[in-house]
């Protein structure tokens, strides 16, 4: 154990700083890994929707709203997309 005041201060601060840096690095890796996994999942989901002939995610409600605003008479009776289709992926 250091006997001088400065040596004692440095000796007591270094472990705290090192543990803080380790914690920061681990959290950074977790957050980046999660972000990468989500982007990869979205890419795979988009590819599968294209293979099944489904519109891109989030495009179906906009198309229905556009059709309803283009023709008010059709808007009331226009069919809504079937959310329980066998090939539809969950959101």
VOVOMAR-454190 format. One record per atom (N, C-alpha, C): residue in three letters; chain; x, y, z; residue number from 1; atom name. Coordinates in steps of 0.001 Angstrom, whole numbers, plus 500000, padded with zeros to 6 digits. Each point is the difference from the previous one (the first is absolute). Layout:
N
<pt type="ALA" mol="A" xx="X" yy="Y" zz="Z" seq="NUM" atom="CA"/>
...
This chain:
91
<pt type="UNK" mol="A" xx="500850" yy="498831" zz="500000" seq="1" atom="N"/>
<pt type="UNK" mol="A" xx="499150" yy="501169" zz="500000" seq="1" atom="CA"/>
<pt type="UNK" mol="A" xx="500896" yy="501234" zz="500000" seq="1" atom="C"/>
<pt type="UNK" mol="A" xx="499720" yy="500962" zz="499056" seq="2" atom="N"/>
<pt type="UNK" mol="A" xx="500828" yy="501209" zz="499943" seq="2" atom="CA"/>
<pt type="UNK" mol="A" xx="499848" yy="500848" zz="501268" seq="2" atom="C"/>
<pt type="UNK" mol="A" xx="501094" yy="500644" zz="500391" seq="3" atom="N"/>
<pt type="UNK" mol="A" xx="500001" yy="500830" zz="501199" seq="3" atom="CA"/>
<pt type="UNK" mol="A" xx="499708" yy="501474" zz="499704" seq="3" atom="C"/>
<pt type="UNK" mol="A" xx="500279" yy="500453" zz="498779" seq="4" atom="N"/>
<pt type="UNK" mol="A" xx="499775" yy="501410" zz="499678" seq="4" atom="CA"/>
<pt type="UNK" mol="A" xx="498526" yy="500241" zz="499661" seq="4" atom="C"/>
<pt type="UNK" mol="A" xx="499585" yy="501245" zz="500101" seq="5" atom="N"/>
<pt type="UNK" mol="A" xx="498608" yy="500348" zz="499741" seq="5" atom="CA"/>
<pt type="UNK" mol="A" xx="499644" yy="499771" zz="498534" seq="5" atom="C"/>
<pt type="UNK" mol="A" xx="500845" yy="500428" zz="499060" seq="6" atom="N"/>
<pt type="UNK" mol="A" xx="499747" yy="499821" zz="498581" seq="6" atom="CA"/>
<pt type="UNK" mol="A" xx="500021" yy="498527" zz="499602" seq="6" atom="C"/>
<pt type="UNK" mol="A" xx="500914" yy="499264" zz="500527" seq="7" atom="N"/>
<pt type="UNK" mol="A" xx="500052" yy="498568" zz="499705" seq="7" atom="CA"/>
<pt type="UNK" mol="A" xx="498750" yy="499287" zz="500475" seq="7" atom="C"/>
<pt type="UNK" mol="A" xx="499526" yy="500361" zz="501187" seq="8" atom="N"/>
<pt type="UNK" mol="A" xx="498793" yy="499410" zz="500548" seq="8" atom="CA"/>
<pt type="UNK" mol="A" xx="498784" yy="500385" zz="499151" seq="8" atom="C"/>
<pt type="UNK" mol="A" xx="499934" yy="501256" zz="499527" seq="9" atom="N"/>
<pt type="UNK" mol="A" xx="498878" yy="500444" zz="499177" seq="9" atom="CA"/>
<pt type="UNK" mol="A" xx="499975" yy="499234" zz="498676" seq="9" atom="C"/>
<pt type="UNK" mol="A" xx="501147" yy="499866" zz="499369" seq="10" atom="N"/>
<pt type="UNK" mol="A" xx="500072" yy="499273" zz="498732" seq="10" atom="CA"/>
<pt type="UNK" mol="A" xx="499680" yy="498519" zz="500204" seq="10" atom="C"/>
<pt type="UNK" mol="A" xx="500530" yy="499444" zz="501067" seq="11" atom="N"/>
<pt type="UNK" mol="A" xx="499777" yy="498587" zz="500311" seq="11" atom="CA"/>
<pt type="UNK" mol="A" xx="498515" yy="499710" zz="500230" seq="11" atom="C"/>
<pt type="UNK" mol="A" xx="499264" yy="500959" zz="500520" seq="12" atom="N"/>
<pt type="UNK" mol="A" xx="498586" yy="499757" zz="500259" seq="12" atom="CA"/>
<pt type="UNK" mol="A" xx="499116" yy="500352" zz="498802" seq="12" atom="C"/>
<pt type="UNK" mol="A" xx="500461" yy="500834" zz="499087" seq="13" atom="N"/>
<pt type="UNK" mol="A" xx="499177" yy="500377" zz="498845" seq="13" atom="CA"/>
<pt type="UNK" mol="A" xx="500166" yy="499056" zz="498808" seq="13" atom="C"/>
<pt type="UNK" mol="A" xx="501159" yy="499413" zz="499832" seq="14" atom="N"/>
<pt type="UNK" mol="A" xx="500267" yy="499145" zz="498842" seq="14" atom="CA"/>
<pt type="UNK" mol="A" xx="499024" yy="498818" zz="499917" seq="14" atom="C"/>
<pt type="UNK" mol="A" xx="499741" yy="499242" zz="501058" seq="15" atom="N"/>
<pt type="UNK" mol="A" xx="499048" yy="498884" zz="499873" seq="15" atom="CA"/>
<pt type="UNK" mol="A" xx="498592" yy="500464" zz="499603" seq="15" atom="C"/>
<pt type="UNK" mol="A" xx="499559" yy="501145" zz="500519" seq="16" atom="N"/>
<pt type="UNK" mol="A" xx="498675" yy="500513" zz="499649" seq="16" atom="CA"/>
<pt type="UNK" mol="A" xx="499941" yy="500360" zz="498522" seq="16" atom="C"/>
<pt type="UNK" mol="A" xx="501039" yy="500649" zz="499511" seq="17" atom="N"/>
<pt type="UNK" mol="A" xx="500032" yy="500385" zz="498592" seq="17" atom="CA"/>
<pt type="UNK" mol="A" xx="500059" yy="498767" zz="499100" seq="17" atom="C"/>
<pt type="UNK" mol="A" xx="500797" yy="499027" zz="500358" seq="18" atom="N"/>
<pt type="UNK" mol="A" xx="500120" yy="498779" zz="499195" seq="18" atom="CA"/>
<pt type="UNK" mol="A" xx="498671" yy="499257" zz="499964" seq="18" atom="C"/>
<pt type="UNK" mol="A" xx="499338" yy="499846" zz="501141" seq="19" atom="N"/>
<pt type="UNK" mol="A" xx="498709" yy="499318" zz="500020" seq="19" atom="CA"/>
<pt type="UNK" mol="A" xx="498950" yy="500782" zz="499208" seq="19" atom="C"/>
<pt type="UNK" mol="A" xx="500050" yy="501313" zz="500063" seq="20" atom="N"/>
<pt type="UNK" mol="A" xx="499083" yy="500824" zz="499214" seq="20" atom="CA"/>
<pt type="UNK" mol="A" xx="500211" yy="499806" zz="498509" seq="20" atom="C"/>
<pt type="UNK" mol="A" xx="501259" yy="499940" zz="499576" seq="21" atom="N"/>
<pt type="UNK" mol="A" xx="500294" yy="499768" zz="498585" seq="21" atom="CA"/>
<pt type="UNK" mol="A" xx="499555" yy="498613" zz="499543" seq="21" atom="C"/>
<pt type="UNK" mol="A" xx="500204" yy="499001" zz="500842" seq="22" atom="N"/>
<pt type="UNK" mol="A" xx="499556" yy="498644" zz="499661" seq="22" atom="CA"/>
<pt type="UNK" mol="A" xx="498480" yy="499968" zz="499868" seq="22" atom="C"/>
<pt type="UNK" mol="A" xx="499289" yy="500627" zz="500938" seq="23" atom="N"/>
<pt type="UNK" mol="A" xx="498537" yy="500051" zz="499943" seq="23" atom="CA"/>
<pt type="UNK" mol="A" xx="499542" yy="500702" zz="498722" seq="23" atom="C"/>
<pt type="UNK" mol="A" xx="500636" yy="501121" zz="499661" seq="24" atom="N"/>
<pt type="UNK" mol="A" xx="499637" yy="500751" zz="498796" seq="24" atom="CA"/>
<pt type="UNK" mol="A" xx="500210" yy="499149" zz="498749" seq="24" atom="C"/>
<pt type="UNK" mol="A" xx="501125" yy="499280" zz="499927" seq="25" atom="N"/>
<pt type="UNK" mol="A" xx="500281" yy="499169" zz="498829" seq="25" atom="CA"/>
<pt type="UNK" mol="A" xx="498975" yy="498870" zz="499864" seq="25" atom="C"/>
<pt type="UNK" mol="A" xx="499652" yy="499360" zz="501112" seq="26" atom="N"/>
<pt type="UNK" mol="A" xx="499031" yy="498902" zz="499951" seq="26" atom="CA"/>
<pt type="UNK" mol="A" xx="498633" yy="500521" zz="499557" seq="26" atom="C"/>
<pt type="UNK" mol="A" xx="499553" yy="501123" zz="500567" seq="27" atom="N"/>
<pt type="UNK" mol="A" xx="498704" yy="500564" zz="499616" seq="27" atom="CA"/>
<pt type="UNK" mol="A" xx="500009" yy="500413" zz="498527" seq="27" atom="C"/>
<pt type="UNK" mol="A" xx="501093" yy="500555" zz="499534" seq="28" atom="N"/>
<pt type="UNK" mol="A" xx="500113" yy="500414" zz="498602" seq="28" atom="CA"/>
<pt type="UNK" mol="A" xx="499895" yy="498789" zz="499082" seq="28" atom="C"/>
<pt type="UNK" mol="A" xx="500650" yy="498896" zz="500360" seq="29" atom="N"/>
<pt type="UNK" mol="A" xx="499926" yy="498793" zz="499184" seq="29" atom="CA"/>
<pt type="UNK" mol="A" xx="498584" yy="499424" zz="499986" seq="29" atom="C"/>
<pt type="UNK" mol="A" xx="499318" yy="500022" zz="501133" seq="30" atom="N"/>
<pt type="UNK" mol="A" xx="498635" yy="499486" zz="500073" seq="30" atom="CA"/>
<pt type="UNK" mol="A" xx="499073" yy="500826" zz="499117" seq="30" atom="C"/>
<pt type="UNK" mol="A" xx="500091" yy="501312" zz="500100" seq="31" atom="N"/>
<pt type="UNK" mol="A" xx="499112" yy="500872" zz="499223" seq="31" atom="CA"/>
<pt type="UNK" mol="A" xx="500281" yy="499877" zz="498508" seq="31" atom="C"/>
<pt type="UNK" mol="A" xx="501258" yy="499971" zz="499612" seq="32" atom="N"/>
<pt type="UNK" mol="A" xx="500331" yy="499839" zz="498584" seq="32" atom="CA"/>
<pt type="UNK" mol="A" xx="499571" yy="498631" zz="499473" seq="32" atom="C"/>
<pt type="UNK" mol="A" xx="500162" yy="498968" zz="500796" seq="33" atom="N"/>
<pt type="UNK" mol="A" xx="499571" yy="498664" zz="499579" seq="33" atom="CA"/>
<pt type="UNK" mol="A" xx="498491" yy="499931" zz="499813" seq="33" atom="C"/>
<pt type="UNK" mol="A" xx="499260" yy="500625" zz="500893" seq="34" atom="N"/>
<pt type="UNK" mol="A" xx="498547" yy="500022" zz="499885" seq="34" atom="CA"/>
<pt type="UNK" mol="A" xx="499577" yy="500753" zz="498742" seq="34" atom="C"/>
<pt type="UNK" mol="A" xx="500631" yy="501139" zz="499747" seq="35" atom="N"/>
<pt type="UNK" mol="A" xx="499667" yy="500793" zz="498816" seq="35" atom="CA"/>
<pt type="UNK" mol="A" xx="500289" yy="499208" zz="498729" seq="35" atom="C"/>
<pt type="UNK" mol="A" xx="501126" yy="499312" zz="499957" seq="36" atom="N"/>
<pt type="UNK" mol="A" xx="500360" yy="499206" zz="498828" seq="36" atom="CA"/>
<pt type="UNK" mol="A" xx="499027" yy="498846" zz="499802" seq="36" atom="C"/>
<pt type="UNK" mol="A" xx="499618" yy="499332" zz="501081" seq="37" atom="N"/>
<pt type="UNK" mol="A" xx="499056" yy="498887" zz="499896" seq="37" atom="CA"/>
<pt type="UNK" mol="A" xx="498641" yy="500480" zz="499500" seq="37" atom="C"/>
<pt type="UNK" mol="A" xx="499538" yy="501152" zz="500479" seq="38" atom="N"/>
<pt type="UNK" mol="A" xx="498713" yy="500532" zz="499539" seq="38" atom="CA"/>
<pt type="UNK" mol="A" xx="500047" yy="500363" zz="498519" seq="38" atom="C"/>
<pt type="UNK" mol="A" xx="501088" yy="500599" zz="499556" seq="39" atom="N"/>
<pt type="UNK" mol="A" xx="500115" yy="500348" zz="498576" seq="39" atom="CA"/>
<pt type="UNK" mol="A" xx="500026" yy="498741" zz="499137" seq="39" atom="C"/>
<pt type="UNK" mol="A" xx="500695" yy="498972" zz="500456" seq="40" atom="N"/>
<pt type="UNK" mol="A" xx="500067" yy="498744" zz="499261" seq="40" atom="CA"/>
<pt type="UNK" mol="A" xx="498629" yy="499333" zz="499951" seq="40" atom="C"/>
<pt type="UNK" mol="A" xx="499282" yy="500013" zz="501116" seq="41" atom="N"/>
<pt type="UNK" mol="A" xx="498653" yy="499417" zz="500034" seq="41" atom="CA"/>
<pt type="UNK" mol="A" xx="499078" yy="500748" zz="499038" seq="41" atom="C"/>
<pt type="UNK" mol="A" xx="500061" yy="501329" zz="499970" seq="42" atom="N"/>
<pt type="UNK" mol="A" xx="499171" yy="500788" zz="499091" seq="42" atom="CA"/>
<pt type="UNK" mol="A" xx="500338" yy="499699" zz="498539" seq="42" atom="C"/>
<pt type="UNK" mol="A" xx="501286" yy="499810" zz="499708" seq="43" atom="N"/>
<pt type="UNK" mol="A" xx="500409" yy="499678" zz="498633" seq="43" atom="CA"/>
<pt type="UNK" mol="A" xx="499449" yy="498639" zz="499582" seq="43" atom="C"/>
<pt type="UNK" mol="A" xx="500113" yy="499014" zz="500877" seq="44" atom="N"/>
<pt type="UNK" mol="A" xx="499503" yy="498656" zz="499698" seq="44" atom="CA"/>
<pt type="UNK" mol="A" xx="498481" yy="500033" zz="499850" seq="44" atom="C"/>
<pt type="UNK" mol="A" xx="499325" yy="500739" zz="500878" seq="45" atom="N"/>
<pt type="UNK" mol="A" xx="498541" yy="500089" zz="499920" seq="45" atom="CA"/>
<pt type="UNK" mol="A" xx="499575" yy="500643" zz="498682" seq="45" atom="C"/>
<pt type="UNK" mol="A" xx="500684" yy="501046" zz="499551" seq="46" atom="N"/>
<pt type="UNK" mol="A" xx="499675" yy="500652" zz="498732" seq="46" atom="CA"/>
<pt type="UNK" mol="A" xx="500195" yy="499026" zz="498834" seq="46" atom="C"/>
<pt type="UNK" mol="A" xx="501077" yy="499223" zz="500034" seq="47" atom="N"/>
<pt type="UNK" mol="A" xx="500230" yy="499008" zz="498941" seq="47" atom="CA"/>
<pt type="UNK" mol="A" xx="498890" yy="498960" zz="499968" seq="47" atom="C"/>
<pt type="UNK" mol="A" xx="499580" yy="499524" zz="501171" seq="48" atom="N"/>
<pt type="UNK" mol="A" xx="498950" yy="498987" zz="500056" seq="48" atom="CA"/>
<pt type="UNK" mol="A" xx="498659" yy="500567" zz="499545" seq="48" atom="C"/>
<pt type="UNK" mol="A" xx="499704" yy="501257" zz="500339" seq="49" atom="N"/>
<pt type="UNK" mol="A" xx="498753" yy="500617" zz="499553" seq="49" atom="CA"/>
<pt type="UNK" mol="A" xx="499993" yy="500124" zz="498482" seq="49" atom="C"/>
<pt type="UNK" mol="A" xx="501152" yy="500332" zz="499403" seq="50" atom="N"/>
<pt type="UNK" mol="A" xx="500091" yy="500093" zz="498544" seq="50" atom="CA"/>
<pt type="UNK" mol="A" xx="499774" yy="498626" zz="499373" seq="50" atom="C"/>
<pt type="UNK" mol="A" xx="500590" yy="498952" zz="500579" seq="51" atom="N"/>
<pt type="UNK" mol="A" xx="499829" yy="498645" zz="499475" seq="51" atom="CA"/>
<pt type="UNK" mol="A" xx="498545" yy="499566" zz="500030" seq="51" atom="C"/>
<pt type="UNK" mol="A" xx="499259" yy="500433" zz="501047" seq="52" atom="N"/>
<pt type="UNK" mol="A" xx="498597" yy="499609" zz="500137" seq="52" atom="CA"/>
<pt type="UNK" mol="A" xx="499061" yy="500921" zz="499226" seq="52" atom="C"/>
<pt type="UNK" mol="A" xx="500548" yy="501040" zz="499402" seq="53" atom="N"/>
<pt type="UNK" mol="A" xx="499172" yy="500914" zz="499238" seq="53" atom="CA"/>
<pt type="UNK" mol="A" xx="499236" yy="500998" zz="500855" seq="53" atom="C"/>
<pt type="UNK" mol="A" xx="500429" yy="500193" zz="501214" seq="54" atom="N"/>
<pt type="UNK" mol="A" xx="499340" yy="500949" zz="500897" seq="54" atom="CA"/>
<pt type="UNK" mol="A" xx="500631" yy="501378" zz="499838" seq="54" atom="C"/>
<pt type="UNK" mol="A" xx="499245" yy="501049" zz="500313" seq="55" atom="N"/>
<pt type="UNK" mol="A" xx="500596" yy="501343" zz="499915" seq="55" atom="CA"/>
<pt type="UNK" mol="A" xx="501032" yy="500183" zz="501101" seq="55" atom="C"/>
<pt type="UNK" mol="A" xx="500868" yy="500978" zz="499832" seq="56" atom="N"/>
<pt type="UNK" mol="A" xx="500974" yy="500269" zz="501061" seq="56" atom="CA"/>
<pt type="UNK" mol="A" xx="499306" yy="500335" zz="501312" seq="56" atom="C"/>
<pt type="UNK" mol="A" xx="500648" yy="499732" zz="501079" seq="57" atom="N"/>
<pt type="UNK" mol="A" xx="499429" yy="500230" zz="501319" seq="57" atom="CA"/>
<pt type="UNK" mol="A" xx="499637" yy="501480" zz="500159" seq="57" atom="C"/>
<pt type="UNK" mol="A" xx="498761" yy="500254" zz="500406" seq="58" atom="N"/>
<pt type="UNK" mol="A" xx="499545" yy="501366" zz="500195" seq="58" atom="CA"/>
<pt type="UNK" mol="A" xx="499402" yy="500613" zz="498749" seq="58" atom="C"/>
<pt type="UNK" mol="A" xx="500058" yy="499326" zz="498850" seq="59" atom="N"/>
<pt type="UNK" mol="A" xx="499469" yy="500568" zz="498764" seq="59" atom="CA"/>
<pt type="UNK" mol="A" xx="498513" yy="499714" zz="499844" seq="59" atom="C"/>
<pt type="UNK" mol="A" xx="499488" yy="498920" zz="500560" seq="60" atom="N"/>
<pt type="UNK" mol="A" xx="498599" yy="499632" zz="499810" seq="60" atom="CA"/>
<pt type="UNK" mol="A" xx="499037" yy="501028" zz="500591" seq="60" atom="C"/>
<pt type="UNK" mol="A" xx="500173" yy="500480" zz="501232" seq="61" atom="N"/>
<pt type="UNK" mol="A" xx="499062" yy="500991" zz="500528" seq="61" atom="CA"/>
<pt type="UNK" mol="A" xx="500000" yy="501289" zz="499190" seq="61" atom="C"/>
<pt type="UNK" mol="A" xx="501128" yy="500407" zz="499476" seq="62" atom="N"/>
<pt type="UNK" mol="A" xx="500069" yy="501223" zz="499207" seq="62" atom="CA"/>
<pt type="UNK" mol="A" xx="499246" yy="499816" zz="498686" seq="62" atom="C"/>
<pt type="UNK" mol="A" xx="500099" yy="498824" zz="499382" seq="63" atom="N"/>
<pt type="UNK" mol="A" xx="499305" yy="499743" zz="498742" seq="63" atom="CA"/>
<pt type="UNK" mol="A" xx="498494" yy="500006" zz="500219" seq="63" atom="C"/>
<pt type="UNK" mol="A" xx="499538" yy="499446" zz="501106" seq="64" atom="N"/>
<pt type="UNK" mol="A" xx="498570" yy="499990" zz="500309" seq="64" atom="CA"/>
<pt type="UNK" mol="A" xx="499517" yy="501415" zz="500260" seq="64" atom="C"/>
<pt type="UNK" mol="A" xx="500775" yy="500794" zz="500735" seq="65" atom="N"/>
<pt type="UNK" mol="A" xx="499611" yy="501380" zz="500286" seq="65" atom="CA"/>
<pt type="UNK" mol="A" xx="499980" yy="500823" zz="498719" seq="65" atom="C"/>
<pt type="UNK" mol="A" xx="500942" yy="499756" zz="499088" seq="66" atom="N"/>
<pt type="UNK" mol="A" xx="500047" yy="500720" zz="498730" seq="66" atom="CA"/>
<pt type="UNK" mol="A" xx="498788" yy="499665" zz="499152" seq="66" atom="C"/>
<pt type="UNK" mol="A" xx="499607" yy="498734" zz="499964" seq="67" atom="N"/>
<pt type="UNK" mol="A" xx="498830" yy="499592" zz="499225" seq="67" atom="CA"/>
<pt type="UNK" mol="A" xx="498734" yy="500604" zz="500594" seq="67" atom="C"/>
<pt type="UNK" mol="A" xx="499923" yy="500089" zz="501310" seq="68" atom="N"/>
<pt type="UNK" mol="A" xx="498817" yy="500559" zz="500654" seq="68" atom="CA"/>
<pt type="UNK" mol="A" xx="499886" yy="501493" zz="499732" seq="68" atom="C"/>
<pt type="UNK" mol="A" xx="501123" yy="500715" zz="499961" seq="69" atom="N"/>
<pt type="UNK" mol="A" xx="499945" yy="501435" zz="499751" seq="69" atom="CA"/>
<pt type="UNK" mol="A" xx="499756" yy="500301" zz="498530" seq="69" atom="C"/>
<pt type="UNK" mol="A" xx="500386" yy="499108" zz="499098" seq="70" atom="N"/>
<pt type="UNK" mol="A" xx="499803" yy="500218" zz="498574" seq="70" atom="CA"/>
<pt type="UNK" mol="A" xx="498530" yy="499867" zz="499619" seq="70" atom="C"/>
<pt type="UNK" mol="A" xx="499313" yy="499091" zz="500626" seq="71" atom="N"/>
<pt type="UNK" mol="A" xx="498596" yy="499782" zz="499702" seq="71" atom="CA"/>
<pt type="UNK" mol="A" xx="499237" yy="499815" zz="501304" seq="71" atom="C"/>
<pt type="UNK" mol="A" xx="499300" yy="501035" zz="500477" seq="72" atom="N"/>
<pt type="UNK" mol="A" xx="499290" yy="499886" zz="501285" seq="72" atom="CA"/>
<pt type="UNK" mol="A" xx="498947" yy="498916" zz="499997" seq="72" atom="C"/>
<pt type="UNK" mol="A" xx="499361" yy="499745" zz="498866" seq="73" atom="N"/>
<pt type="UNK" mol="A" xx="498969" yy="498965" zz="499952" seq="73" atom="CA"/>
<pt type="UNK" mol="A" xx="500630" yy="498615" zz="500200" seq="73" atom="C"/>
<pt type="UNK" mol="A" xx="501193" yy="499816" zz="499457" seq="74" atom="N"/>
<pt type="UNK" mol="A" xx="500665" yy="498713" zz="500177" seq="74" atom="CA"/>
<pt type="UNK" mol="A" xx="500640" yy="499880" zz="501371" seq="74" atom="C"/>
<pt type="UNK" mol="A" xx="500316" yy="501123" zz="500619" seq="75" atom="N"/>
<pt type="UNK" mol="A" xx="500670" yy="499981" zz="501289" seq="75" atom="CA"/>
<pt type="UNK" mol="A" xx="499209" yy="499292" zz="501071" seq="75" atom="C"/>
<pt type="UNK" mol="A" xx="498687" yy="500139" zz="499977" seq="76" atom="N"/>
<pt type="UNK" mol="A" xx="499167" yy="499369" zz="501018" seq="76" atom="CA"/>
<pt type="UNK" mol="A" xx="499870" yy="498506" zz="499758" seq="76" atom="C"/>
<pt type="UNK" mol="A" xx="500000" yy="499593" zz="498724" seq="77" atom="N"/>
<pt type="UNK" mol="A" xx="499785" yy="498585" zz="499724" seq="77" atom="CA"/>
<pt type="UNK" mol="A" xx="501264" yy="499283" zz="499537" seq="77" atom="C"/>
<pt type="UNK" mol="A" xx="501112" yy="500708" zz="499943" seq="78" atom="N"/>
<pt type="UNK" mol="A" xx="501241" yy="499367" zz="499546" seq="78" atom="CA"/>
<pt type="UNK" mol="A" xx="500449" yy="498960" zz="501012" seq="78" atom="C"/>
<pt type="UNK" mol="A" xx="500383" yy="498832" zz="499513" seq="79" atom="N"/>
<pt type="UNK" mol="A" xx="500443" yy="498960" zz="500950" seq="79" atom="CA"/>
<pt type="UNK" mol="A" xx="501331" yy="500374" zz="500637" seq="79" atom="C"/>
<pt type="UNK" mol="A" xx="500118" yy="499675" zz="501241" seq="80" atom="N"/>
<pt type="UNK" mol="A" xx="501257" yy="500227" zz="500696" seq="80" atom="CA"/>
<pt type="UNK" mol="A" xx="500883" yy="498784" zz="499799" seq="80" atom="C"/>
<pt type="UNK" mol="A" xx="501302" yy="500163" zz="500043" seq="81" atom="N"/>
<pt type="UNK" mol="A" xx="500876" yy="498841" zz="499816" seq="81" atom="CA"/>
<pt type="UNK" mol="A" xx="499782" yy="498972" zz="501099" seq="81" atom="C"/>
<pt type="UNK" mol="A" xx="500004" yy="498742" zz="499609" seq="82" atom="N"/>
<pt type="UNK" mol="A" xx="499793" yy="498909" zz="500952" seq="82" atom="CA"/>
<pt type="UNK" mol="A" xx="501274" yy="499823" zz="500825" seq="82" atom="C"/>
<pt type="UNK" mol="A" xx="499959" yy="500332" zz="501263" seq="83" atom="N"/>
<pt type="UNK" mol="A" xx="501176" yy="499913" zz="500875" seq="83" atom="CA"/>
<pt type="UNK" mol="A" xx="500297" yy="498558" zz="500429" seq="83" atom="C"/>
<pt type="UNK" mol="A" xx="499066" yy="499110" zz="499796" seq="84" atom="N"/>
<pt type="UNK" mol="A" xx="500224" yy="498634" zz="500446" seq="84" atom="CA"/>
<pt type="UNK" mol="A" xx="500354" yy="499074" zz="498836" seq="84" atom="C"/>
<pt type="UNK" mol="A" xx="500526" yy="500561" zz="498920" seq="85" atom="N"/>
<pt type="UNK" mol="A" xx="500403" yy="499173" zz="498863" seq="85" atom="CA"/>
<pt type="UNK" mol="A" xx="501102" yy="499051" zz="500425" seq="85" atom="C"/>
<pt type="UNK" mol="A" xx="499997" yy="498779" zz="499492" seq="86" atom="N"/>
<pt type="UNK" mol="A" xx="500992" yy="499012" zz="500457" seq="86" atom="CA"/>
<pt type="UNK" mol="A" xx="501448" yy="500421" zz="499762" seq="86" atom="C"/>
<pt type="UNK" mol="A" xx="500284" yy="500753" zz="498935" seq="87" atom="N"/>
<pt type="UNK" mol="A" xx="501379" yy="500361" zz="499700" seq="87" atom="CA"/>
<pt type="UNK" mol="A" xx="500431" yy="501326" zz="500603" seq="87" atom="C"/>
<pt type="UNK" mol="A" xx="499099" yy="500700" zz="500665" seq="88" atom="N"/>
<pt type="UNK" mol="A" xx="500321" yy="501315" zz="500551" seq="88" atom="CA"/>
<pt type="UNK" mol="A" xx="500879" yy="499859" zz="501237" seq="88" atom="C"/>
<pt type="UNK" mol="A" xx="501044" yy="500795" zz="500058" seq="89" atom="N"/>
<pt type="UNK" mol="A" xx="500918" yy="499953" zz="501131" seq="89" atom="CA"/>
<pt type="UNK" mol="A" xx="499495" yy="500911" zz="501113" seq="89" atom="C"/>
<pt type="UNK" mol="A" xx="500218" yy="499656" zz="501254" seq="90" atom="N"/>
<pt type="UNK" mol="A" xx="499582" yy="500884" zz="501099" seq="90" atom="CA"/>
<pt type="UNK" mol="A" xx="500830" yy="501258" zz="500019" seq="90" atom="C"/>
<pt type="UNK" mol="A" xx="499418" yy="501069" zz="500516" seq="91" atom="N"/>
<pt type="UNK" mol="A" xx="500708" yy="501278" zz="500068" seq="91" atom="CA"/>
<pt type="UNK" mol="A" xx="500701" yy="500153" zz="501312" seq="91" atom="C"/>
